[in-house]
């Protein structure tokens, strides 16, 4: 038989237990409701923000051009921009020059920077070369007569190519190299090549001209 004190506690314990069972689910429901309301409210704010951004981009000012667009040359006639020398050259001449350059690529490299031979170079770079981009007679003399090997600055030898290149190929290969890899210089004509071949024919340099004498030889043969 249970004691009176136990009987008096049973109703209170039962009430508290029932209240707990009811209060916990209600509290969870309220919390979930608050969280859900906040989430939905946040989504609505983000949606309105996105809509405002889209509207602003549609009606806002046009953005400034990119660096590439700003640096692009103006089309001829649209802003006075003259075409580069390379764009004015006959593509057939550039194609012949590229084909003829294969003879030179063995030392100067396919990209014109000079083929590497260990830590050294077979030949000097043609990119920005002062000899190549100077008076056409300078490069014509060098190709026709070659350059004497006086030191080991370069492993290769600039051999004379007068017999290997006719006037058309000679003009084309110099035009190509003077306007490739970022170089820019006037084209060399067939007439210039023929003239150089004739006036430098008597230059006595079986082993090639000396670098220090190139300019003097060219000046001496100017009309």
GROMACS elastic network, one bead per residue, 0.5 to 0.9 nm:
[ bonds ]
;  ai    aj funct       b0    kb
    2     5     6  0.83264   500
    2     6     6  0.64618   500
    2     7     6  0.70425   500
    3     6     6  0.53688   500
    3     7     6  0.65626   500
    3     8     6  0.89820   500
    4     7     6  0.50161   500
    4     8     6  0.62655   500
    4     9     6  0.88146   500
    5     8     6  0.51831   500
    5     9     6  0.64950   500
    5    10     6  0.89113   500
    6     9     6  0.52924   500
    6    10     6  0.63794   500
    7    10     6  0.53587   500
    7    11     6  0.76161   500
    8    11     6  0.66028   500
    8    12     6  0.75949   500
    9    12     6  0.54287   500
    9    13     6  0.60988   500
    9    14     6  0.84532   500
   10    13     6  0.52094   500
   10    14     6  0.59460   500
   10    15     6  0.85113   500
   11    14     6  0.50523   500
   11    15     6  0.60609   500
   11    16     6  0.86236   500
   12    15     6  0.50565   500
   12    16     6  0.61492   500
   12    17     6  0.84758   500
   13    16     6  0.51657   500
   13    17     6  0.60055   500
   13    18     6  0.85019   500
   14    17     6  0.51134   500
   14    18     6  0.61434   500
   14    19     6  0.85505   500
   15    18     6  0.51786   500
   15    19     6  0.60677   500
   15    20     6  0.85722   500
   16    19     6  0.50116   500
   16    20     6  0.60917   500
   16    21     6  0.85857   500
   17    20     6  0.51629   500
   17    21     6  0.62636   500
   17    22     6  0.87506   500
   18    21     6  0.50933   500
   18    22     6  0.63250   500
   18    23     6  0.85915   500
   19    22     6  0.51412   500
   19    23     6  0.58894   500
   19    24     6  0.85503   500
   20    23     6  0.50703   500
   20    24     6  0.60427   500
   20    25     6  0.87924   500
   21    24     6  0.58611   500
   21    25     6  0.70500   500
   22    25     6  0.59019   500
   22    26     6  0.64291   500
   22    27     6  0.87876   500
   23    26     6  0.51639   500
   23    27     6  0.60113   500
   23    28     6  0.85864   500
   24    27     6  0.51322   500
   24    28     6  0.61843   500
   24    29     6  0.86179   500
   25    28     6  0.50308   500
   25    29     6  0.61097   500
   25    30     6  0.86041   500
   26    29     6  0.50683   500
   26    30     6  0.61798   500
   26    31     6  0.86073   500
   27    30     6  0.50877   500
   27    31     6  0.61300   500
   27    32     6  0.85576   500
   28    31     6  0.50848   500
   28    32     6  0.60596   500
   28    33     6  0.84255   500
   29    32     6  0.51431   500
   29    33     6  0.60600   500
   29    34     6  0.86700   500
   30    33     6  0.50083   500
   30    34     6  0.62511   500
   30    35     6  0.86882   500
   31    34     6  0.51095   500
   31    35     6  0.61923   500
   31    36     6  0.84562   500
   32    35     6  0.50812   500
   32    36     6  0.59029   500
   32    37     6  0.84036   500
   33    36     6  0.50629   500
   33    37     6  0.60013   500
   33    38     6  0.85328   500
   34    37     6  0.51347   500
   34    38     6  0.61770   500
   34    39     6  0.86034   500
   35    38     6  0.51506   500
   35    39     6  0.61290   500
   35    40     6  0.86333   500
   36    39     6  0.50700   500
   36    40     6  0.61487   500
   36    41     6  0.84550   500
   37    40     6  0.52210   500
   37    41     6  0.60150   500
   37    42     6  0.85264   500
   38    41     6  0.50223   500
   38    42     6  0.60586   500
   38    43     6  0.85770   500
   39    42     6  0.51083   500
   39    43     6  0.61926   500
   39    44     6  0.86780   500
   40    43     6  0.50592   500
   40    44     6  0.62501   500
   40    45     6  0.87161   500
   41    44     6  0.51626   500
   41    45     6  0.63434   500
   41    46     6  0.87859   500
   42    45     6  0.50783   500
   42    46     6  0.62271   500
   42    47     6  0.85637   500
   43    46     6  0.51344   500
   43    47     6  0.60877   500
   43    48     6  0.86110   500
   44    47     6  0.50628   500
   44    48     6  0.61843   500
   44    49     6  0.85432   500
   45    48     6  0.51566   500
   45    49     6  0.61054   500
   45    50     6  0.86196   500
   46    50     6  0.60830   500
   46    51     6  0.85280   500
   47    50     6  0.51172   500
   47    51     6  0.61497   500
   47    52     6  0.85890   500
   48    51     6  0.50479   500
   48    52     6  0.61321   500
   48    53     6  0.86141   500
   49    52     6  0.50961   500
   49    53     6  0.62055   500
   49    54     6  0.87013   500
   50    53     6  0.50267   500
   50    54     6  0.62062   500
   50    55     6  0.85752   500
   51    54     6  0.51797   500
   51    55     6  0.61544   500
   51    56     6  0.85781   500
   52    55     6  0.50941   500
   52    56     6  0.60801   500
   52    57     6  0.86207   500
   53    56     6  0.50960   500
   53    57     6  0.61758   500
   53    58     6  0.85869   500
   54    57     6  0.51748   500
   54    58     6  0.61833   500
   54    59     6  0.87470   500
   55    58     6  0.51109   500
   55    59     6  0.62706   500
   55    60     6  0.81311   500
   56    59     6  0.52900   500
   56    60     6  0.52695   500
   56    61     6  0.89553   500
   57    60     6  0.51783   500
   57    61     6  0.79659   500
   57    62     6  0.88277   500
   58    61     6  0.86487   500
   59    62     6  0.88487   500
   60    63     6  0.87179   500
   62    65     6  0.88828   500
   63    66     6  0.88232   500
   64    70     6  0.89774   500
   65    68     6  0.79689   500
   65    69     6  0.57762   500
   65    70     6  0.59635   500
   66    69     6  0.51583   500
   66    70     6  0.60465   500
   66    71     6  0.85453   500
   67    70     6  0.50278   500
   67    71     6  0.60635   500
   67    72     6  0.85435   500
   68    71     6  0.52334   500
   68    72     6  0.61269   500
   69    72     6  0.52324   500
   69    73     6  0.86869   500
   70    73     6  0.82724   500
   71    74     6  0.89654   500
   73    76     6  0.87938   500
   73    79     6  0.88851   500
   73    81     6  0.66110   500
   73    82     6  0.86879   500
   73    83     6  0.85916   500
   74    77     6  0.81391   500
   74    78     6  0.62307   500
   74    79     6  0.56206   500
   74    80     6  0.73036   500
   74    81     6  0.52590   500
   74    82     6  0.82167   500
   74    83     6  0.89922   500
   75    78     6  0.52863   500
   75    79     6  0.67252   500
   75    80     6  0.78377   500
   75    81     6  0.62500   500
   75    82     6  0.80000   500
   75    83     6  0.80525   500
   76    79     6  0.67352   500
   76    80     6  0.61079   500
   76    81     6  0.53054   500
   76    82     6  0.58575   500
   76    83     6  0.66627   500
   77    80     6  0.54473   500
   77    81     6  0.69998   500
   77    82     6  0.82763   500
   78    81     6  0.73422   500
   79    82     6  0.88461   500
   83    86     6  0.80929   500
   83    87     6  0.61859   500
   83    88     6  0.68500   500
   84    87     6  0.54047   500
   84    88     6  0.67047   500
   84   184     6  0.76686   500
   85    88     6  0.52613   500
   85    89     6  0.65926   500
   85   179     6  0.75438   500
   85   184     6  0.64358   500
   85   185     6  0.64913   500
   85   186     6  0.61428   500
   85   187     6  0.76210   500
   86    89     6  0.52951   500
   86    90     6  0.85699   500
   86    94     6  0.87951   500
   86   175     6  0.88340   500
   86   176     6  0.86336   500
   86   178     6  0.88181   500
   86   179     6  0.56160   500
   86   180     6  0.80832   500
   86   183     6  0.89147   500
   86   184     6  0.67839   500
   86   185     6  0.78990   500
   86   186     6  0.81347   500
   86   187     6  0.81454   500
   87    90     6  0.80490   500
   87    91     6  0.84785   500
   88    91     6  0.87232   500
   89    92     6  0.85009   500
   89    93     6  0.71972   500
   89    94     6  0.73239   500
   89   175     6  0.84959   500
   89   186     6  0.88285   500
   89   187     6  0.70528   500
   90    93     6  0.53498   500
   90    94     6  0.67069   500
   90    95     6  0.88643   500
   91    94     6  0.50455   500
   91    95     6  0.61127   500
   91    96     6  0.86366   500
   92    95     6  0.50022   500
   92    96     6  0.61854   500
   92    97     6  0.84616   500
   93    96     6  0.51637   500
   93    97     6  0.60163   500
   93    98     6  0.85466   500
   93   168     6  0.87990   500
   93   169     6  0.86828   500
   93   171     6  0.85074   500
   93   172     6  0.54295   500
   93   173     6  0.83377   500
   93   175     6  0.76895   500
   93   176     6  0.76150   500
   94    98     6  0.60404   500
   94    99     6  0.85561   500
   94   172     6  0.64286   500
   94   173     6  0.76757   500
   94   175     6  0.70030   500
   94   176     6  0.51927   500
   94   177     6  0.89007   500
   94   179     6  0.86749   500
   95    98     6  0.51268   500
   95    99     6  0.62542   500
   95   100     6  0.86285   500
   95   172     6  0.82226   500
   95   176     6  0.79849   500
   96    99     6  0.50706   500
   96   100     6  0.60729   500
   96   101     6  0.84601   500
   96   168     6  0.87839   500
   96   169     6  0.68408   500
   96   172     6  0.60282   500
   96   173     6  0.71341   500
   96   176     6  0.82950   500
   97   100     6  0.50411   500
   97   101     6  0.59587   500
   97   102     6  0.89601   500
   97   169     6  0.65400   500
   97   170     6  0.79993   500
   97   171     6  0.78043   500
   97   174     6  0.70625   500
   97   175     6  0.68440   500
   97   176     6  0.50547   500
   97   177     6  0.76736   500
   98   101     6  0.50296   500
   98   102     6  0.70108   500
   98   172     6  0.80031   500
   98   173     6  0.65040   500
   98   176     6  0.62409   500
   98   177     6  0.80400   500
   99   102     6  0.58059   500
   99   103     6  0.83299   500
   99   173     6  0.80181   500
  100   103     6  0.60717   500
  100   104     6  0.78016   500
  100   165     6  0.81669   500
  100   169     6  0.64644   500
  100   170     6  0.81735   500
  100   172     6  0.77164   500
  100   173     6  0.58233   500
  101   104     6  0.50573   500
  101   105     6  0.61113   500
  101   110     6  0.84673   500
  101   172     6  0.89976   500
  101   173     6  0.57932   500
  101   174     6  0.86754   500
  101   176     6  0.81286   500
  101   177     6  0.79662   500
  102   106     6  0.71095   500
  102   109     6  0.89070   500
  102   110     6  0.76954   500
  103   106     6  0.64862   500
  103   107     6  0.86726   500
  104   107     6  0.60429   500
  104   108     6  0.59681   500
  104   109     6  0.75066   500
  104   110     6  0.85149   500
  104   112     6  0.89832   500
  105   110     6  0.50866   500
  105   111     6  0.80046   500
  105   112     6  0.72474   500
  105   114     6  0.81830   500
  105   115     6  0.77856   500
  106   109     6  0.58633   500
  106   110     6  0.78120   500
  106   114     6  0.88897   500
  106   115     6  0.71738   500
  106   122     6  0.83823   500
  107   110     6  0.88042   500
  107   112     6  0.89068   500
  107   114     6  0.61964   500
  107   115     6  0.53671   500
  107   116     6  0.83551   500
  107   121     6  0.80492   500
  107   122     6  0.50810   500
  107   123     6  0.53708   500
  107   124     6  0.84347   500
  107   155     6  0.88745   500
  107   156     6  0.65876   500
  107   157     6  0.85236   500
  107   158     6  0.87674   500
  108   111     6  0.77354   500
  108   112     6  0.52490   500
  108   113     6  0.61930   500
  108   115     6  0.53568   500
  108   116     6  0.88917   500
  108   121     6  0.84672   500
  108   122     6  0.68738   500
  108   123     6  0.53180   500
  108   124     6  0.66023   500
  108   125     6  0.64068   500
  108   126     6  0.72205   500
  109   112     6  0.51040   500
  109   113     6  0.60903   500
  109   116     6  0.81146   500
  109   122     6  0.86037   500
  109   123     6  0.83884   500
  109   125     6  0.84179   500
  110   113     6  0.78436   500
  110   114     6  0.81977   500
  110   115     6  0.79572   500
  111   114     6  0.76765   500
  111   115     6  0.87370   500
  111   125     6  0.89713   500
  111   126     6  0.87988   500
  111   127     6  0.86523   500
  111   180     6  0.88708   500
  111   181     6  0.70493   500
  112   115     6  0.80457   500
  112   124     6  0.85439   500
  112   125     6  0.57349   500
  112   126     6  0.51980   500
  112   127     6  0.61924   500
  112   177     6  0.79575   500
  112   180     6  0.85370   500
  112   181     6  0.72492   500
  113   116     6  0.89432   500
  113   123     6  0.84633   500
  113   124     6  0.70312   500
  113   126     6  0.59822   500
  113   127     6  0.62025   500
  113   181     6  0.89822   500
  114   121     6  0.58977   500
  114   122     6  0.62717   500
  114   123     6  0.52169   500
  114   124     6  0.53551   500
  114   126     6  0.73921   500
  115   120     6  0.86604   500
  115   121     6  0.56405   500
  115   122     6  0.54414   500
  115   123     6  0.67146   500
  115   124     6  0.84585   500
  115   125     6  0.85098   500
  116   119     6  0.68410   500
  116   120     6  0.58474   500
  116   122     6  0.60068   500
  116   123     6  0.83850   500
  117   120     6  0.51888   500
  117   121     6  0.53599   500
  117   122     6  0.60236   500
  117   155     6  0.73823   500
  118   121     6  0.76011   500
  120   123     6  0.89097   500
  120   153     6  0.78459   500
  120   154     6  0.67145   500
  120   155     6  0.70015   500
  121   124     6  0.68400   500
  121   125     6  0.87368   500
  121   153     6  0.79434   500
  121   154     6  0.54331   500
  121   155     6  0.61712   500
  121   156     6  0.78662   500
  122   153     6  0.88709   500
  122   154     6  0.52130   500
  122   157     6  0.79143   500
  123   126     6  0.88959   500
  123   153     6  0.85749   500
  123   154     6  0.53555   500
  123   155     6  0.68041   500
  123   156     6  0.58166   500
  123   157     6  0.75726   500
  123   158     6  0.78946   500
  124   127     6  0.89884   500
  124   129     6  0.83693   500
  124   153     6  0.88686   500
  124   154     6  0.70293   500
  125   128     6  0.78492   500
  125   129     6  0.67367   500
  126   130     6  0.85154   500
  126   131     6  0.85598   500
  126   132     6  0.68704   500
  126   133     6  0.89081   500
  126   177     6  0.73932   500
  126   178     6  0.83952   500
  126   181     6  0.85956   500
  126   183     6  0.85998   500
  127   132     6  0.87912   500
  127   177     6  0.84880   500
  127   178     6  0.86381   500
  127   180     6  0.81719   500
  127   181     6  0.63111   500
  127   182     6  0.71690   500
  127   183     6  0.63798   500
  128   131     6  0.88742   500
  128   132     6  0.78721   500
  128   133     6  0.71608   500
  128   178     6  0.87113   500
  128   181     6  0.86865   500
  128   182     6  0.78392   500
  128   183     6  0.60362   500
  128   184     6  0.87064   500
  129   132     6  0.52561   500
  129   133     6  0.60640   500
  129   134     6  0.83383   500
  129   178     6  0.89081   500
  129   183     6  0.85552   500
  130   133     6  0.52179   500
  130   134     6  0.56874   500
  131   134     6  0.54889   500
  131   135     6  0.81446   500
  131   136     6  0.89327   500
  131   138     6  0.64567   500
  131   139     6  0.61379   500
  131   142     6  0.86582   500
  132   135     6  0.80895   500
  132   136     6  0.75745   500
  132   138     6  0.72933   500
  132   139     6  0.52679   500
  132   140     6  0.88350   500
  132   174     6  0.78734   500
  132   177     6  0.78908   500
  132   178     6  0.65903   500
  133   136     6  0.73633   500
  133   138     6  0.87069   500
  133   139     6  0.78232   500
  133   177     6  0.89759   500
  133   178     6  0.60866   500
  133   183     6  0.78467   500
  133   184     6  0.77570   500
  133   185     6  0.61688   500
  133   186     6  0.86869   500
  134   137     6  0.81680   500
  134   138     6  0.66050   500
  134   139     6  0.74985   500
  134   185     6  0.83986   500
  135   138     6  0.55646   500
  135   139     6  0.74216   500
  136   139     6  0.55436   500
  136   140     6  0.60799   500
  136   141     6  0.85907   500
  136   174     6  0.83789   500
  136   186     6  0.85740   500
  136   187     6  0.86450   500
  136   188     6  0.66071   500
  136   192     6  0.79858   500
  136   193     6  0.88195   500
  137   141     6  0.59193   500
  137   142     6  0.85279   500
  137   192     6  0.79468   500
  137   193     6  0.83588   500
  137   196     6  0.65616   500
  137   218     6  0.64772   500
  138   141     6  0.53172   500
  138   142     6  0.63946   500
  138   143     6  0.88517   500
  138   214     6  0.68804   500
  138   215     6  0.69768   500
  138   217     6  0.88641   500
  138   218     6  0.63912   500
  139   142     6  0.50116   500
  139   143     6  0.61642   500
  139   144     6  0.84630   500
  139   174     6  0.75715   500
  140   143     6  0.53043   500
  140   144     6  0.60015   500
  140   145     6  0.84251   500
  140   170     6  0.79096   500
  140   171     6  0.84197   500
  140   174     6  0.78945   500
  140   192     6  0.86401   500
  140   193     6  0.68450   500
  140   196     6  0.65460   500
  140   197     6  0.80104   500
  141   144     6  0.51675   500
  141   145     6  0.58240   500
  141   146     6  0.75175   500
  141   196     6  0.70687   500
  141   197     6  0.80587   500
  141   200     6  0.69424   500
  141   209     6  0.85388   500
  141   214     6  0.77487   500
  141   217     6  0.86367   500
  141   218     6  0.75958   500
  142   145     6  0.54340   500
  142   147     6  0.62397   500
  142   158     6  0.80542   500
  142   159     6  0.88726   500
  142   160     6  0.75463   500
  142   161     6  0.88883   500
  142   208     6  0.80043   500
  142   209     6  0.74584   500
  142   214     6  0.78192   500
  143   146     6  0.54411   500
  143   147     6  0.82875   500
  143   158     6  0.78808   500
  143   159     6  0.77542   500
  143   160     6  0.59027   500
  143   161     6  0.56987   500
  143   162     6  0.70102   500
  143   170     6  0.81494   500
  143   174     6  0.89833   500
  144   159     6  0.85433   500
  144   160     6  0.51984   500
  144   161     6  0.52275   500
  144   163     6  0.81873   500
  144   165     6  0.86310   500
  144   170     6  0.86910   500
  144   196     6  0.84913   500
  144   197     6  0.71120   500
  144   200     6  0.81778   500
  144   201     6  0.88090   500
  145   158     6  0.86882   500
  145   159     6  0.72334   500
  145   161     6  0.69227   500
  145   162     6  0.69056   500
  145   200     6  0.82411   500
  145   201     6  0.87733   500
  145   203     6  0.81974   500
  145   205     6  0.68510   500
  145   206     6  0.75807   500
  145   207     6  0.81009   500
  145   208     6  0.53599   500
  145   209     6  0.65687   500
  146   157     6  0.81386   500
  146   161     6  0.70684   500
  146   162     6  0.88593   500
  146   205     6  0.83809   500
  146   206     6  0.85972   500
  146   207     6  0.73349   500
  146   209     6  0.62855   500
  146   210     6  0.89185   500
  147   150     6  0.89518   500
  147   157     6  0.72403   500
  147   158     6  0.51237   500
  147   159     6  0.66369   500
  147   160     6  0.75988   500
  147   205     6  0.87958   500
  147   207     6  0.72071   500
  147   210     6  0.58967   500
  147   211     6  0.66746   500
  147   214     6  0.89827   500
  148   157     6  0.75114   500
  148   158     6  0.72500   500
  148   159     6  0.82203   500
  148   205     6  0.82611   500
  148   206     6  0.87636   500
  148   207     6  0.54378   500
  148   209     6  0.53109   500
  148   210     6  0.52673   500
  148   211     6  0.74618   500
  149   152     6  0.77392   500
  149   154     6  0.86623   500
  149   156     6  0.85003   500
  149   157     6  0.62577   500
  149   158     6  0.77885   500
  149   207     6  0.79656   500
  149   208     6  0.78031   500
  149   209     6  0.89871   500
  149   210     6  0.78869   500
  150   153     6  0.86880   500
  150   210     6  0.78165   500
  150   211     6  0.89416   500
  151   154     6  0.76364   500
  152   155     6  0.60854   500
  152   156     6  0.87256   500
  154   157     6  0.77011   500
  158   161     6  0.87606   500
  158   208     6  0.76372   500
  159   207     6  0.78390   500
  159   208     6  0.69823   500
  160   163     6  0.77939   500
  160   164     6  0.85302   500
  160   206     6  0.84372   500
  160   207     6  0.82461   500
  160   208     6  0.67952   500
  161   164     6  0.50863   500
  161   165     6  0.61487   500
  161   170     6  0.88400   500
  162   165     6  0.57033   500
  162   166     6  0.72779   500
  162   167     6  0.88810   500
  162   170     6  0.83791   500
  162   197     6  0.77581   500
  163   166     6  0.72714   500
  165   168     6  0.77690   500
  165   169     6  0.55620   500
  165   170     6  0.54569   500
  166   169     6  0.54471   500
  166   170     6  0.59279   500
  166   171     6  0.85562   500
  166   193     6  0.87081   500
  166   194     6  0.87094   500
  167   170     6  0.50086   500
  167   171     6  0.60594   500
  167   172     6  0.84653   500
  167   189     6  0.87618   500
  167   190     6  0.56210   500
  167   191     6  0.78917   500
  167   192     6  0.85718   500
  167   193     6  0.53735   500
  167   194     6  0.56572   500
  167   197     6  0.81060   500
  168   171     6  0.53243   500
  168   172     6  0.61254   500
  168   173     6  0.86785   500
  168   189     6  0.80556   500
  168   190     6  0.53753   500
  168   191     6  0.88438   500
  168   193     6  0.76613   500
  168   194     6  0.86681   500
  169   173     6  0.59523   500
  169   174     6  0.84788   500
  169   190     6  0.83639   500
  170   173     6  0.54468   500
  170   174     6  0.63606   500
  170   175     6  0.85601   500
  170   188     6  0.85971   500
  170   190     6  0.77221   500
  170   193     6  0.65222   500
  171   174     6  0.54245   500
  171   175     6  0.60550   500
  171   176     6  0.85884   500
  171   187     6  0.79008   500
  171   188     6  0.51371   500
  171   189     6  0.54947   500
  171   190     6  0.53595   500
  171   191     6  0.84665   500
  171   192     6  0.76228   500
  171   193     6  0.57237   500
  171   194     6  0.88517   500
  172   175     6  0.50069   500
  172   176     6  0.60082   500
  172   177     6  0.86204   500
  172   187     6  0.81951   500
  172   188     6  0.71053   500
  172   189     6  0.77940   500
  172   190     6  0.80152   500
  173   176     6  0.50515   500
  173   177     6  0.61815   500
  173   178     6  0.84709   500
  173   188     6  0.88167   500
  174   177     6  0.52056   500
  174   178     6  0.59186   500
  174   179     6  0.85270   500
  174   187     6  0.76574   500
  174   188     6  0.64332   500
  175   178     6  0.51936   500
  175   179     6  0.63094   500
  175   180     6  0.86502   500
  175   185     6  0.79742   500
  175   186     6  0.74217   500
  175   188     6  0.52673   500
  175   189     6  0.80535   500
  176   179     6  0.53167   500
  176   180     6  0.59546   500
  176   187     6  0.80241   500
  177   180     6  0.52240   500
  177   181     6  0.78352   500
  177   183     6  0.74144   500
  177   184     6  0.89370   500
  178   181     6  0.86045   500
  178   182     6  0.87405   500
  178   183     6  0.54748   500
  178   184     6  0.57935   500
  178   185     6  0.54919   500
  178   186     6  0.75763   500
  178   187     6  0.74302   500
  178   188     6  0.87680   500
  179   182     6  0.67540   500
  179   185     6  0.60945   500
  179   186     6  0.80794   500
  179   187     6  0.79802   500
  180   183     6  0.52729   500
  180   184     6  0.73051   500
  181   184     6  0.88330   500
  185   188     6  0.89501   500
  188   191     6  0.83609   500
  188   192     6  0.65029   500
  188   193     6  0.72671   500
  189   192     6  0.51706   500
  189   193     6  0.63954   500
  189   194     6  0.87302   500
  190   193     6  0.50189   500
  190   194     6  0.61605   500
  190   195     6  0.85481   500
  191   194     6  0.51218   500
  191   195     6  0.60875   500
  191   196     6  0.85704   500
  192   195     6  0.50628   500
  192   196     6  0.60934   500
  192   197     6  0.85477   500
  193   196     6  0.51850   500
  193   197     6  0.61619   500
  193   198     6  0.87003   500
  194   197     6  0.51256   500
  194   198     6  0.63186   500
  194   199     6  0.87913   500
  195   198     6  0.52213   500
  195   199     6  0.62166   500
  195   200     6  0.84901   500
  196   199     6  0.52519   500
  196   200     6  0.58110   500
  196   201     6  0.80859   500
  197   200     6  0.55434   500
  197   201     6  0.58651   500
  198   201     6  0.53224   500
  198   202     6  0.82378   500
  199   202     6  0.71221   500
  199   203     6  0.83103   500
  199   221     6  0.66869   500
  199   222     6  0.89104   500
  200   203     6  0.53247   500
  200   204     6  0.89213   500
  200   217     6  0.86167   500
  200   218     6  0.85782   500
  200   221     6  0.75394   500
  201   204     6  0.82182   500
  202   205     6  0.88833   500
  203   206     6  0.88133   500
  203   209     6  0.86546   500
  203   217     6  0.82637   500
  204   207     6  0.89801   500
  204   208     6  0.86299   500
  204   209     6  0.84249   500
  205   209     6  0.55071   500
  205   210     6  0.85788   500
  206   209     6  0.81083   500
  209   212     6  0.84523   500
  209   213     6  0.68192   500
  209   214     6  0.66814   500
  209   217     6  0.89098   500
  210   213     6  0.52933   500
  210   214     6  0.65262   500
  211   214     6  0.54653   500
  211   215     6  0.83073   500
  212   215     6  0.74169   500
  212   216     6  0.81665   500
  213   216     6  0.53036   500
  213   217     6  0.61670   500
  213   218     6  0.87125   500
  214   217     6  0.53086   500
  214   218     6  0.63133   500
  214   219     6  0.87016   500
  215   218     6  0.51419   500
  215   219     6  0.61099   500
  215   220     6  0.85564   500
  216   219     6  0.51091   500
  216   220     6  0.60873   500
  216   221     6  0.87386   500
  217   220     6  0.51219   500
  217   221     6  0.64331   500
  217   222     6  0.89399   500
  218   221     6  0.53462   500
  218   222     6  0.64954   500
  219   222     6  0.53391   500
  219   223     6  0.88438   500
  220   223     6  0.84156   500
